Amino acid sequence: MNKVSQNRIIGIDVSRDWLDIDCLPDGEKLRLPNSDQGHARIVDLAQSISALVCFEATGGQEWRLWSALDAAGIATR
């Protein structure tokens, strides 16, 4: 089994319009639009706290987010 090496994790519930975000372990929660601007804010957040970003497959709604995170070199699951 692979272990997560990051101390911080950003969990995202992806929908067509929204990204509902929960940051662990500090419990920060926020909602961002599922748009280029929202993706950029998640990239900035993940980089600022060196977080692993986790999200579920949602019928293709996650691909633009994943692409933005991947381009920024952020670890995802």
Residue, then its C-alpha position, 0 to 999 in steps of 0.5 A: m500500500n502506498k503511503v501519503s508523504q505530505n502532511r497536508i491534503i486538499g480534498i475536493d468534491v468536483s461538480r460541473d459548477w463548483l469545487d468544494i474544498d476541505c483542507l486537512p489537517d487544519g479544516e479550512k473549507l471553501r467553495l470555488p467555481n470549477s473554472d480556470q480562475g478556481h483552478a488557479r486558486i487551488v494551484d496557489l493554495a496547494q503550492s503555498i501549503s505543499a499539499l497533496v490534492c485528492f479528488e474523485a472522478t466525476g464523469g469528466q468534470e475533473w479533467r480540466l482541474w487535474s490538467a491545471l494541477d499537473a501542469a503546476g507539478i502538484a501531486t494528485r490522487 
